[in-house]
């Protein structure tokens, strides 16, 4: 016997609000709609986020711009982008999450985009990374280059390259993107 589907806006809104991942609709990186899970994940009330720039969820303008630049090309080419990244809650506490983006306007990818954020972890086994490695992975997750990380941490670019190389070897990966993907389940 065929199942008859009816459209019930209340049920659709319930599914959106109670989804186990944070979901947000943006227009030009301005939050236009988000579910309760998204707001709670970041430590805000939903009303505090609506019509606000995504910039408020990043520590610096540079980080905000770098994240845009990393995802823009895949959104233009495939309409989709995903990664794992460290985000910060309103109180400054970090969490590691899986991020996905889908543009609804492929010709202008940031015009209207649906994003999801799924928390992976709040804790990290400290023995996995040295304090210096944790600092560098955190900066890599913000999209910084070795030179930018060196400036941020007041170290030489050569030191950063040495630590990056050690991290790639330690985790058996080829580049920073693979390293960050490998860190799934860890919070720095």
Secondary structure, 3 states (H helix, E strand, C coil): CCCCCCCCHHHHHHHHHHCCCEEEEEECCEEEEECHHHHHHHCCCHHHHCCCEHHHHCCCHHHHHHHHHHHHHHHHHHCEEEEEEEEECCCCCEEEEEEEEEECCHHHCCCCEEEEEEEEECCCCHHHCCHHHHHHHHHHHCCCCHHHHHHHHCCCHHHHHHHHHHHHHHHCCCCHHHHHHHCCCCCC
